[in-house]
Amino acid sequence: MPLTRRNILITGGCGYVGYNIALALSRDPRVTVILYDIHDNESIKFSLPANIKIVLGDICDEERLIEVLKDNCVTGVIHTAGYGLFGTSNLPAFNDITQKVNVDGTRSVLRASEQVKIQALVYTSTLNVAFRGHEIINGKESDIPRSDQGFLDDYSKTKYEAEQMVLAEPSSMRKTILRLGGVFGPNEKAMLPRSITAISSGLLNLAYCLKSDLKIDLVHIDNVVQAHVKALNALLCPGDACQADQQIFSITDGNPTNLRYFLDPLNVALEGRSLNPMITVTHYFSIEKARVILGYQPTLPTDLWPRILSSYGLKKSLKTTRGLFSIKFDVSMPLIASSCFALLFSVCLAVLQTCCL
């Protein structure tokens, strides 16, 4: 942990990933964290530790960024802000916004950080920049198609373009890119709650591939936080040599999983129905580079599912059956959403694109 005071700015800081990183950093009283976000977050603003504060602003507004970085004497930036990953925002109709936030916004963050002479920047990306629909087994960070074609969606394409800018931008600032698998955990706002809402309200018969040997990468929020903190500390470490500088790291739980194992207990408990198969492709990546250079050591809490489910207000009883959970739920009314067309699209895209691709 740091030996001197540090002021860290997190773009998209009021989001799930950014906020959890901030909480971890704030445990050191010598660290001040600035949550820089275009939107306030009422659910967290009144319970923030004393050394975390929210500052409203747009990452595309370079002048505002420079002002905030200077006023708060920021030494390091964690750039988690992004757009277009989930739901209707992933539709082609929103591609212009996705391009503006993910590409133009990242360019603005880089320029502002360089002008203020920020020491270190950690950029949060996605494993999907390397996935073009073909099987990947223990993929390495360098195993990325040369072509800029074949992306699953505009979100993946724009994150790839942003990665190229981060690495190409000439700068004395140290920079690292973290490519995340599908993020989950307590109070996660996208994958799991959308799945719960869809199943419990009868909107969607959840579909995923039933092939027992098909595996993809997921990453628990605790491991996401660990990777960001270790990457930041590596970049800010005094000295000329920094192994993490100008590097890309795949960040997952290190245990590729089949979605039948991961989500079937939830579906059976809420609906008791079998799931329809869909065709998809095994793809998972090695985290060896992050282990060696960052000292990244992914772990999962022993009470993984109880913590996650209780965060959504679900009452449950758990027992283990051949390695799987048998779960009973009392689904509260807030989880029963209206059966509107937009929500159905949102659920389908969030679950099928993010989890199954």
VOTI-107486 format. One line per 2 residues: number of its first residue (from 1); their letters; for each residue x, y, z of N, C-alpha, C. Coordinates in pm, whole numbers, m for minus. Example, Ala and Ser with C-alpha at 12.3 -4.5 7.8 and 13.67 -1.06 7.14 Angstrom:
<sites>
1 = as = 1319/m569/780/1230/m450/780/1320/m330/780; 1285/m225/708/1367/m106/714/1290/3/787
</sites>
This chain:
<sites>
1 = mp = 83/m119/0/0/0/0/88/125/0; 30/239/m39/109/360/m54/170/408/76
3 = lt = 290/469/64/360/522/181/333/670/197; 288/738/92/257/880/97/114/901/51
5 = rr = 67/1022/64/m71/1052/25/m87/1041/m126; m203/989/m166/m236/978/m307/m379/1023/m329
7 = ni = m401/1095/m436/m534/1134/m477/m565/1064/m609; m666/979/m608/m699/895/m723/m836/934/m778
9 = li = m843/960/m907/m971/989/m972/m1018/867/m1049; m1145/830/m1030/m1204/717/m1100/m1316/767/m1189
11 = tg = m1300/756/m1321/m1408/793/m1411/m1515/684/m1406; m1641/724/m1419/m1748/627/m1399/m1750/578/m1257
13 = gc = m1706/664/m1166/m1686/623/m1027/m1810/587/m950; m1926/632/m997/m2051/598/m929/m2110/467/m980
15 = gy = m2045/405/m1078/m2089/276/m1129/m2043/162/m1040; m2086/42/m1073/m2060/m75/m989/m1911/m102/m972
17 = vg = m1838/m108/m1082/m1695/m137/m1075/m1620/m22/m1009; m1644/100/m1056/m1572/215/m1002/m1592/235/m853
19 = yn = m1716/221/m808/m1746/242/m666/m1679/138/m578; m1681/13/m621/m1617/m92/m541/m1465/m75/m535
21 = ia = m1405/m28/m644/m1262/3/m641/m1236/115/m542; m1322/216/m544/m1306/331/m454/m1312/288/m308
23 = la = m1406/200/m275/m1417/153/m137/m1289/84/m91; m1231/4/m179/m1107/m65/m144/m992/34/m123
25 = ls = m979/129/m213/m873/229/m201/m889/314/m76; m1014/343/m40/m1041/434/72/m1007/373/207
27 = rd = m983/243/211/m947/180/338/m811/229/388; m732/283/299/m607/348/340/m637/496/362
29 = pr = m626/547/484/m661/687/512/m573/787/440; m461/741/385/m372/831/311/m415/848/166
31 = vt = m522/780/126/m571/788/m11/m703/863/m14; m714/959/m104/m840/1029/m131/m888/987/m269
33 = vi = m1016/954/m281/m1071/906/m408/m1177/1003/m458; m1166/1042/m583/m1264/1129/m647/m1344/1046/m745
35 = ly = m1474/1033/m722/m1563/962/m813/m1613/1061/m918; m1557/1053/m1037/m1593/1147/m1144/m1695/1080/m1234
37 = di = m1816/1135/m1236/m1924/1069/m1309/m2021/1173/m1364; m2087/1139/m1474/m2184/1230/m1533/m2315/1231/m1456
39 = hd = m2339/1124/m1379/m2460/1113/m1299/m2426/1094/m1152; m2509/1151/m1066/m2497/1127/m923/m2552/988/m891
41 = ne = m2526/940/m773/m2578/809/m730/m2635/824/m591; m2767/836/m583/m2833/860/m455/m2812/746/m357
43 = si = m2791/625/m408/m2780/509/m319/m2648/504/m244; m2549/583/m289/m2419/579/m222/m2376/712/m164
45 = kf = m2432/822/m211/m2376/954/m180/m2380/989/m32; m2476/934/42/m2489/969/183/m2417/871/276
47 = sl = m2352/771/218/m2282/672/301/m2136/658/263; m2083/757/193/m1944/750/149/m1848/772/265
49 = pa = m1737/700/267/m1632/730/366/m1583/874/348; m1522/928/450/m1479/1068/448/m1379/1097/337
51 = ni = m1302/998/297/m1199/1022/195/m1243/984/54; m1375/976/32/m1430/959/m103/m1528/1073/m129
53 = ki = m1518/1135/m245/m1614/1238/m280/m1657/1224/m426; m1778/1270/m455/m1833/1265/m590/m1816/1402/m656
55 = vl = m1765/1402/m778/m1755/1523/m858/m1823/1496/m992; m1924/1576/m1025/m1998/1554/m1149/m1923/1615/m1267
57 = gd = m1924/1542/m1378/m1859/1591/m1499/m1865/1488/m1610; m1845/1534/m1732/m1848/1451/m1851/m1705/1421/m1895
59 = ic = m1673/1294/m1921/m1537/1261/m1962/m1504/1320/m2099; m1606/1355/m2176/m1582/1417/m2307/m1551/1566/m2295
61 = de = m1568/1622/m2177/m1539/1763/m2152/m1396/1774/m2099; m1303/1795/m2191/m1161/1795/m2154/m1126/1907/m2056
63 = er = m1184/2024/m2076/m1155/2137/m1987/m1201/2109/m1845; m1319/2049/m1832/m1370/2015/m1699/m1280/1911/m1633
65 = li = m1236/1814/m1709/m1146/1712/m1655/m1016/1774/m1604; m959/1861/m1683/m834/1927/m1643/m854/2005/m1514
67 = ev = m966/2075/m1505/m997/2152/m1385/m1005/2063/m1261; m1076/1951/m1274/m1094/1860/m1160/m961/1793/m1123
69 = lk = m884/1753/m1221/m755/1689/m1194/m661/1785/m1122; m659/1910/m1166/m573/2010/m1102/m620/2044/m961
71 = dn = m750/2071/m948/m804/2114/m819/m784/2008/m710; m782/1881/m750/m771/1773/m652/m632/1712/m646
73 = cv = m536/1774/m717/m396/1726/m715/m389/1575/m740; m459/1530/m844/m469/1386/m873/m335/1331/m920
75 = tg = m299/1215/m867/m175/1148/m908/m200/1028/m998; m318/966/m986/m349/849/m1066/m494/848/m1109
77 = vi = m521/793/m1228/m656/786/m1283/m690/640/m1314; m810/598/m1275/m865/468/m1314/m986/497/m1403
79 = ht = m976/462/m1529/m1077/500/m1629/m1173/383/m1652; m1281/378/m1573/m1380/271/m1587/m1502/312/m1668
81 = ag = m1519/441/m1693/m1639/490/m1761/m1652/430/m1900; m1774/391/m1935/m1800/335/m2066/m1949/334/m2094
83 = yg = m1984/300/m2218/m2125/299/m2258/m2147/190/m2362; m2267/128/m2357/m2308/36/m2462/m2293/m110/m2432
85 = lf = m2261/m145/m2307/m2240/m286/m2275/m2370/m362/m2262; m2470/m304/m2196/m2591/m378/m2160/m2716/m323/m2227
87 = gt = m2813/m412/m2243/m2949/m374/m2275/m2966/m296/m2403; m3062/m204/m2402/m3093/m128/m2523/m2976/m41/m2567
89 = sn = m2889/m1/m2475/m2774/81/m2512/m2679/6/m2605; m2694/m127/m2613/m2610/m209/m2699/m2663/m217/m2841
91 = lp = m2783/m162/m2864/m2844/m167/m2996/m2774/m70/m3092; m2777/m98/m3223/m2713/m9/m3321/m2760/135/m3314
93 = af = m2883/157/m3270/m2935/294/m3262/m2854/381/m3168; m2779/320/m3077/m2701/395/m2979/m2551/392/m3009
95 = nd = m2515/349/m3130/m2373/337/m3164/m2299/471/m3159; m2367/579/m3196/m2302/710/m3194/m2263/750/m3053
97 = it = m2352/722/m2957/m2322/754/m2817/m2208/665/m2768; m2213/537/m2804/m2107/444/m2765/m1972/491/m2816
99 = qk = m1968/535/m2941/m1844/586/m2999/m1796/711/m2926; m1888/800/m2897/m1850/925/m2830/m1792/900/m2692
101 = vn = m1859/816/m2614/m1814/792/m2476/m1686/709/m2473; m1686/598/m2545/m1575/503/m2533/m1449/546/m2606
103 = vd = m1464/613/m2718/m1347/655/m2796/m1312/801/m2769; m1408/892/m2796/m1381/1034/m2774/m1357/1063/m2626
105 = gt = m1432/996/m2540/m1415/1016/m2396/m1279/971/m2349; m1233/856/m2399/m1100/807/m2361/m991/900/m2411
107 = rs = m1008/952/m2532/m911/1048/m2585/m904/1172/m2496; m1019/1217/m2450/m1024/1333/m2361/m954/1305/m2228
109 = vl = m978/1186/m2173/m914/1148/m2046/m762/1143/m2062; m715/1088/m2173/m571/1078/m2198/m507/1216/m2212
111 = ra = m572/1303/m2288/m516/1437/m2310/m514/1518/m2182; m624/1513/m2107/m630/1588/m1982/m527/1536/m1883
113 = se = m514/1405/m1875/m418/1345/m1782/m275/1381/m1818; m247/1384/m1947/m113/1420/m1993/m82/1566/m1963
115 = qv = m179/1652/m1985/m157/1795/m1962/m130/1825/m1815; m199/1752/m1727/m183/1775/m1583/m65/1695/m1528
117 = ki = m5/1612/m1615/110/1529/m1576/73/1426/m1468; m39/1357/m1495/m78/1245/m1410/28/1135/m1421
119 = qa = 58/1071/m1311/166/971/m1311/124/836/m1369; m4/797/m1347/m45/661/m1384/m191/658/m1425
121 = lv = m221/571/m1523/m360/552/m1567/m386/404/m1588; m494/355/m1529/m541/218/m1550/m669/225/m1632
123 = yt = m670/158/m1747/m787/160/m1835/m861/28/m1825; m991/35/m1798/m1076/m83/m1785/m1136/m119/m1919
125 = st = m1102/m237/m1971/m1151/m282/m2101/m1226/m413/m2084; m1245/m484/m2192/m1323/m608/m2192/m1253/m717/m2273
127 = ln = m1269/m842/m2231/m1213/m954/m2306/m1273/m965/m2446; m1390/m906/m2466/m1456/m916/m2595/m1382/m845/m2707
129 = va = m1283/m762/m2675/m1205/m699/m2782/m1126/m805/m2859; m1100/m919/m2795/m1022/m1025/m2859/m1108/m1139/m2911
131 = fr = m1240/m1132/m2889/m1328/m1242/m2929/m1408/m1202/m3051; m1393/m1278/m3158/m1465/m1250/m3283/m1554/m1367/m3324
133 = gh = m1596/m1447/m3225/m1688/m1556/m3253/m1624/m1691/m3273; m1491/m1699/m3260/m1420/m1825/m3279/m1369/m1877/m3144
135 = ei = m1352/m2008/m3135/m1309/m2070/m3010/m1173/m2017/m2965; m1162/m1992/m2835/m1036/m1949/m2774/m1012/m2034/m2650
137 = in = m897/m2097/m2642/m860/m2179/m2526/m735/m2119/m2463; m749/m2071/m2340/m635/m2010/m2269/m569/m1901/m2353
139 = gk = m651/m1814/m2410/m599/m1707/m2494/m505/m1615/m2419; m403/m1568/m2489/m309/m1472/m2432/m347/m1331/m2474
141 = es = m295/m1234/m2402/m328/m1095/m2432/m287/m1056/m2573; m182/m1119/m2624/m133/m1089/m2759/m211/m1162/m2867
143 = di = m294/m1258/m2828/m370/m1337/m2926/m495/m1262/m2968; m477/m1152/m3039/m590/m1071/m3081/m588/m1060/m3233
145 = pr = m702/m1076/m3300/m703/m1068/m3446/m646/m936/m3496; m571/m943/m3604/m512/m823/m3662/m619/m731/m3720
147 = sd = m724/m792/m3773/m829/m715/m3838/m914/m641/m3735; m963/m525/m3775/m1054/m451/m3689/m1199/m480/m3726
149 = qg = m1221/m594/m3792/m1355/m637/m3832/m1399/m756/m3747; m1529/m785/m3752/m1582/m905/m3688/m1614/m892/m3542
151 = fl = m1618/m769/m3489/m1654/m751/m3349/m1800/m790/m3327; m1830/m836/m3207/m1966/m878/m3174/m2062/m762/m3173
153 = dd = m2015/m645/m3133/m2100/m528/m3122/m2013/m403/m3123; m2078/m287/m3125/m2003/m162/m3129/m1931/m135/m2998
155 = ys = m1983/m187/m2889/m1915/m170/m2760/m1775/m232/m2766; m1767/m356/m2812/m1637/m424/m2821/m1544/m352/m2918
157 = kt = m1599/m306/m3029/m1519/m237/m3130/m1461/m107/m3074; m1544/m30/m3004/m1496/98/m2952/m1399/81/m2836
159 = ky = m1417/m24/m2758/m1320/m50/m2651/m1184/m89/m2710; m1186/m162/m2821/m1062/m196/m2890/m993/m70/m2942
161 = ea = m1071/19/m3003/m1015/145/m3054/m955/227/m2939; m1023/227/m2826/m973/301/m2710/m842/240/m2659
163 = eq = m835/108/m2658/m710/41/m2618/m593/87/m2705; m616/95/m2835/m510/137/m2926/m461/277/m2894
165 = mv = m554/364/m2857/m516/501/m2820/m434/503/m2692; m477/425/m2595/m407/422/m2466/m261/381/m2485
167 = la = m239/280/m2568/m103/229/m2588/m22/315/m2684; m90/382/m2778/m18/457/m2881/14/599/m2838
169 = ep = m64/655/m2747/m46/794/m2706/93/814/m2644; 176/898/m2707/309/924/m2649/295/999/m2517
171 = ss = 360/949/m2414/337/1007/m2282/442/958/m2184; 469/1041/m2085/554/998/m1973/470/928/m1867
173 = mr = 338/933/m1885/246/870/m1791/248/718/m1809; 256/646/m1699/250/500/m1704/106/455/m1722
175 = kt = 87/352/m1807/m49/309/m1840/m59/157/m1846; m172/107/m1799/m201/m36/m1801/m346/m57/m1844
177 = il = m371/m164/m1919/m506/m200/m1962/m547/m331/m1896; m665/m332/m1836/m720/m454/m1776/m843/m496/m1855
179 = rl = m839/m617/m1913/m954/m671/m1987/m1033/m763/m1895; m1155/m725/m1866/m1236/m799/m1770/m1325/m902/m1839
181 = gg = m1347/m1015/m1769/m1452/m1108/m1808/m1587/m1053/m1762; m1692/m1132/m1772/m1824/m1088/m1727/m1827/m1068/m1577
183 = vf = m1856/m946/m1533/m1848/m911/m1392/m1977/m948/m1319; m1963/m1009/m1200/m2079/m1040/m1117/m2042/m1022/m971
185 = gp = m2144/m1021/m885/m2121/m1007/m742/m2242/m945/m674; m2237/m928/m542/m2348/m867/m469/m2379/m728/m522
187 = ne = m2508/m700/m539/m2556/m569/m583/m2516/m534/m726; m2467/m630/m802/m2437/m606/m943/m2568/m571/m1013
189 = ka = m2564/m474/m1104/m2687/m413/m1155/m2730/m461/m1293; m2660/m554/m1353/m2693/m589/m1491/m2728/m735/m1509
191 = ml = m2628/m824/m1510/m2650/m962/m1550/m2748/m1036/m1459; m2718/m1043/m1330/m2800/m1125/m1240/m2939/m1066/m1214
193 = pr = m2953/m937/m1182/m3087/m885/m1157/m3177/m890/m1281; m3120/m869/m1400/m3200/m880/m1522/m3246/m1024/m1543
195 = si = m3158/m1118/m1511/m3196/m1259/m1523/m3308/m1293/m1426; m3296/m1244/m1302/m3398/m1270/m1201/m3532/m1211/m1243
197 = ta = m3530/m1085/m1289/m3652/m1019/m1331/m3717/m1091/m1447; m3637/m1129/m1545/m3690/m1194/m1664/m3755/m1327/m1630
199 = is = m3688/m1407/m1549/m3740/m1540/m1516/m3862/m1530/m1428; m3855/m1447/m1323/m3964/m1440/m1226/m4090/m1378/m1284
201 = sg = m4076/m1291/m1385/m4193/m1226/m1444/m4244/m1299/m1567; m4177/m1406/m1607/m4222/m1484/m1722/m4191/m1420/m1855
203 = ll = m4104/m1318/m1856/m4073/m1250/m1981/m3982/m1332/m2071; m3897/m1409/m2010/m3794/m1474/m2088/m3764/m1613/m2035
205 = nl = m3769/m1711/m2124/m3721/m1844/m2089/m3571/m1844/m2117; m3495/m1823/m2012/m3351/m1802/m2026/m3286/m1910/m2111
207 = ay = m3208/m1867/m2208/m3144/m1962/m2299/m2994/m1951/m2292; m2929/m2063/m2289/m2784/m2066/m2299/m2743/m2204/m2347
209 = cl = m2619/m2217/m2381/m2572/m2344/m2436/m2564/m2451/m2328; m2621/m2568/m2355/m2622/m2677/m2258/m2502/m2770/m2275
211 = ks = m2413/m2740/m2368/m2293/m2823/m2385/m2212/m2820/m2257; m2187/m2936/m2200/m2119/m2941/m2071/m1973/m2899/m2078
213 = dl = m1914/m2904/m2198/m1773/m2869/m2210/m1751/m2725/m2256; m1858/m2648/m2273/m1844/m2510/m2316/m1814/m2421/m2197
215 = ki = m1712/m2339/m2207/m1672/m2257/m2094/m1644/m2113/m2136; m1675/m2020/m2046/m1645/m1879/m2067/m1586/m1821/m1939
217 = dl = m1540/m1697/m1948/m1478/m1630/m1834/m1575/m1538/m1762; m1581/m1553/m1630/m1649/m1458/m1544/m1548/m1406/m1442
219 = vh = m1581/m1295/m1378/m1490/m1242/m1276/m1572/m1177/m1165; m1549/m1221/m1042/m1618/m1166/m926/m1566/m1026/m898
221 = id = m1654/m941/m848/m1618/m802/m824/m1497/m788/m731; m1482/m878/m635/m1365/m871/m546/m1234/m885/m624
223 = nv = m1236/m970/m726/m1116/m989/m807/m1094/m873/m904; m1204/m814/m951/m1193/m693/m1032/m1123/m583/m953
225 = vq = m1167/m566/m829/m1108/m464/m741/m960/m493/m717; m930/m618/m683/m791/m655/m656/m700/m620/m773
227 = ah = m745/m653/m894/m662/m629/m1012/m637/m481/m1034; m740/m399/m1016/m723/m255/m1037/m630/m193/m932
229 = vk = m647/m233/m808/m563/m178/m702/m417/m218/m723; m394/m344/m759/m256/m390/m779/m194/m325/m903
231 = al = m272/m307/m1007/m220/m241/m1127/m184/m96/m1097; m271/m27/m1024/m243/113/m988/m118/123/m903
233 = na = m106/38/m803/11/41/m715/140/11/m792; 131/m81/m888/249/m114/m968/294/6/m1050
235 = ll = 197/77/m1108/229/193/m1191/285/309/m1109; 236/324/m986/278/435/m902/402/404/m819
237 = cp = 451/284/m830/570/245/m753/691/327/m799; 766/387/m707/882/468/m746/986/386/m821
239 = gd = 1062/454/m904/1167/386/m979/1144/394/m1128; 1248/372/m1203/1239/383/m1349/1174/261/m1412
241 = ac = 1197/145/m1355/1145/20/m1414/1004/m8/m1363; 914/m39/m1456/777/m76/m1419/729/m180/m1518
243 = qa = 719/m305/m1473/680/m414/m1563/537/m401/m1611; 452/m331/m1536/311/m320/m1573/286/m211/m1677
245 = dq = 381/m121/m1697/363/m9/m1789/348/m59/m1933; 249/m2/m2004/223/m34/m2144/186/m181/m2164
247 = qi = 124/m240/m2063/87/m382/m2070/m65/m399/m2067; m109/m512/m2122/m250/m553/m2119/m260/m680/m2037
249 = fs = m361/m687/m1949/m379/m805/m1864/m523/m855/m1874; m539/m986/m1891/m672/m1049/m1885/m705/m1074/m1738
251 = it = m823/m1030/m1696/m863/m1042/m1556/m991/m1123/m1546; m980/m1244/m1490/m1095/m1332/m1469/m1078/m1401/m1334
253 = dg = m1171/m1491/m1302/m1157/m1570/m1179/m1055/m1682/m1195; m1003/m1698/m1315/m905/m1804/m1339/m966/m1942/m1341
255 = np = m1097/m1947/m1357/m1168/m2075/m1354/m1282/m2069/m1456; m1254/m2090/m1585/m1358/m2084/m1687/m1476/m2171/m1648
257 = tn = m1597/m2119/m1667/m1714/m2189/m1616/m1819/m2209/m1724; m1901/m2310/m1705/m2014/m2335/m1793/m2136/m2266/m1734
259 = lr = m2211/m2194/m1816/m2324/m2117/m1765/m2435/m2205/m1708; m2438/m2331/m1747/m2536/m2422/m1686/m2508/m2434/m1537
261 = yf = m2380/m2450/m1504/m2341/m2459/m1363/m2370/m2328/m1291; m2342/m2218/m1358/m2348/m2089/m1291/m2491/m2038/m1271
263 = ld = m2579/m2053/m1372/m2711/m1991/m1365/m2827/m2089/m1348; m2804/m2216/m1370/m2915/m2311/m1361/m2984/m2312/m1224
265 = pl = m2912/m2301/m1113/m2981/m2297/m984/m3080/m2182/m974; m3045/m2070/m1032/m3133/m1954/m1030/m3259/m1979/m1112
267 = nv = m3243/m2035/m1230/m3357/m2062/m1316/m3450/m2168/m1258; m3392/m2276/m1206/m3473/m2385/m1149/m3551/m2336/m1028
269 = al = m3487/m2255/m946/m3552/m2206/m825/m3669/m2114/m856; m3655/m2031/m958/m3758/m1933/m989/m3867/m1988/m1080
271 = eg = m3830/m2081/m1169/m3927/m2128/m1267/m3940/m2280/m1271; m3835/m2350/m1236/m3838/m2495/m1242/m3847/m2549/m1381
273 = rs = m3798/m2471/m1478/m3808/m2514/m1617/m3671/m2550/m1673; m3673/m2639/m1773/m3549/m2667/m1845/m3517/m2549/m1935
275 = ln = m3392/m2538/m1973/m3349/m2424/m2052/m3326/m2464/m2196; m3359/m2374/m2286/m3341/m2399/m2427/m3195/m2377/m2467
277 = pm = m3138/m2468/m2544/m2999/m2450/m2585/m2985/m2345/m2694; m2869/m2283/m2700/m2836/m2195/m2811/m2691/m2224/m2849
279 = it = m2657/m2192/m2971/m2522/m2219/m3018/m2430/m2104/m2979; m2321/m2135/m2915/m2220/m2035/m2885/m2085/m2104/m2884
281 = vt = m1982/m2034/m2846/m1846/m2083/m2864/m1767/m2070/m2735; m1694/m2176/m2700/m1604/m2168/m2585/m1499/m2060/m2610
283 = hy = m1480/m1975/m2511/m1371/m1878/m2520/m1331/m1835/m2380; m1206/m1860/m2345/m1155/m1815/m2216/m1006/m1786/m2228
285 = fs = m958/m1705/m2133/m823/m1649/m2145/m737/m1684/m2025; m608/m1688/m2046/m512/m1713/m1940/m489/m1585/m1859
287 = ie = m474/m1600/m1727/m443/m1485/m1642/m301/m1495/m1588; m219/m1580/m1649/m83/m1602/m1600/m1/m1473/m1598
289 = ka = m18/m1391/m1700/58/m1266/m1707/26/m1176/m1589; m103/m1166/m1554/m144/m1084/m1440/m92/m1143/m1309
291 = rv = m90/m1275/m1300/m35/m1341/m1180/112/m1305/m1161; 189/m1313/m1268/334/m1295/m1259/371/m1149/m1237
293 = il = 315/m1058/m1315/357/m918/m1310/287/m838/m1201; 154/m857/m1187/78/m779/m1089/67/m848/m953
295 = gy = 97/m977/m949/74/m1052/m825/m74/m1078/m803; m150/m1082/m913/m295/m1103/m907/m326/m1246/m865
297 = qp = m409/m1261/m761/m446/m1393/m710/m597/m1398/m689; m673/m1439/m791/m819/m1439/m778/m868/m1537/m674
299 = tl = m968/m1496/m599/m1033/m1582/m499/m1183/m1561/m508; m1258/m1655/m453/m1403/m1642/m444/m1445/m1664/m300
301 = pt = m1539/m1583/m249/m1584/m1601/m110/m1654/m1734/m92; m1639/m1794/25/m1703/m1922/52/m1855/m1910/54
303 = dl = m1905/m1791/88/m2049/m1768/90/m2093/m1690/m34; m2039/m1728/m150/m2062/m1657/m274/m2209/m1633/m304
305 = wp = m2287/m1741/m317/m2427/m1725/m355/m2512/m1662/m245; m2496/m1698/m118/m2575/m1629/m15/m2557/m1478/m18
307 = ri = m2434/m1432/m37/m2408/m1288/m40/m2473/m1223/m160; m2462/m1287/m275/m2519/m1231/m397/m2671/m1224/m388
309 = ls = m2732/m1336/m349/m2878/m1343/m347/m2939/m1251/m243; m2876/m1242/m126/m2930/m1154/m23/m2924/m1008/m65
311 = sy = m2828/m974/m152/m2817/m835/m198/m2934/m796/m287; m3008/m895/m341/m3125/m868/m422/m3256/m890/m346
313 = gl = m3246/m908/m214/m3365/m926/m133/m3430/m1061/m149; m3353/m1162/m183/m3406/m1296/m203/m3381/m1380/m79
315 = kk = m3487/m1441/m27/m3473/m1537/82/m3443/m1672/21; m3353/m1746/82/m3310/m1870/20/m3266/m1971/124
317 = sl = m3271/m2096/86/m3208/m2202/165/m3117/m2276/69; m2995/m2298/111/m2895/m2355/23/m2849/m2491/70
319 = kt = m2833/m2582/m21/m2766/m2707/9/m2692/m2750/m116; m2588/m2824/m100/m2507/m2864/m214/m2552/m3000/m264
321 = tr = m2573/m3009/m396/m2612/m3135/m457/m2519/m3162/m574; m2427/m3253/m557/m2329/m3288/m661/m2260/m3163/m716
323 = gl = m2224/m3076/m625/m2149/m2958/m666/m2235/m2841/m708; m2368/m2862/m718/m2457/m2753/m756/m2539/m2711/m636
325 = fs = m2590/m2589/m640/m2675/m2540/m532/m2821/m2575/m560; m2891/m2618/m456/m3035/m2631/m464/m3091/m2514/m385
327 = ik = m3166/m2426/m451/m3204/m2299/m390/m3355/m2279/m395; m3409/m2228/m287/m3548/m2188/m282/m3554/m2038/m259
329 = fd = m3640/m1969/m335/m3645/m1824/m327/m3783/m1777/m287; m3784/m1667/m215/m3906/m1591/m195/m3886/m1460/m269
331 = vs = m3938/m1452/m391/m3912/m1336/m476/m4001/m1220/m435; m3940/m1111/m397/m4015/m994/m353/m4069/m918/m473
333 = mp = m4174/m841/m452/m4241/m771/m559/m4153/m674/m638; m4054/m608/m576/m3973/m518/m656/m3902/m585/m773
335 = li = m3888/m717/m766/m3820/m786/m875/m3914/m821/m990; m4045/m800/m972/m4141/m832/m1078/m4163/m707/m1163
337 = as = m4095/m698/m1273/m4098/m578/m1356/m4215/m583/m1453; m4249/m470/m1508/m4354/m463/m1609/m4306/m530/m1736
339 = sc = m4398/m592/m1808/m4360/m669/m1927/m4360/m580/m2051; m4280/m478/m2048/m4273/m385/m2160/m4171/m435/m2263
341 = fa = m4189/m391/m2386/m4104/m435/m2496/m3958/m396/m2474; m3935/m277/m2425/m3797/m230/m2405/m3723/m316/m2303
343 = ll = m3793/m354/m2196/m3729/m435/m2094/m3693/m572/m2149; m3782/m629/m2231/m3753/m760/m2289/m3626/m754/m2374
345 = fs = m3615/m649/m2455/m3493/m633/m2534/m3372/m617/m2445; m3389/m539/m2340/m3277/m514/m2249/m3229/m642/m2185
347 = vc = m3322/m723/m2139/m3287/m849/m2074/m3220/m944/m2171; m3281/m960/m2289/m3225/m1052/m2387/m3081/m1016/m2422
349 = la = m3060/m889/m2450/m2926/m846/m2490/m2826/m858/m2378; m2866/m819/m2258/m2773/m822/m2145/m2730/m964/m2113
351 = vl = m2827/m1056/m2111/m2795/m1193/m2073/m2728/m1269/m2186; m2787/m1264/m2305/m2737/m1347/m2414/m2605/m1296/m2470
353 = qt = m2593/m1163/m2488/m2470/m1111/m2547/m2356/m1114/m2448; m2382/m1070/m2326/m2273/m1059/m2229/m2232/m1193/m2173
355 = cc = m2328/m1279/m2143/m2296/m1404/m2076/m2261/m1516/m2173; m2326/m1519/m2286/m2313/m1635/m2372/m2214/m1616/m2485
357 = l = m2170/m1494/m2506/m2077/m1471/m2616/m1935/m1475/m2566
</sites>
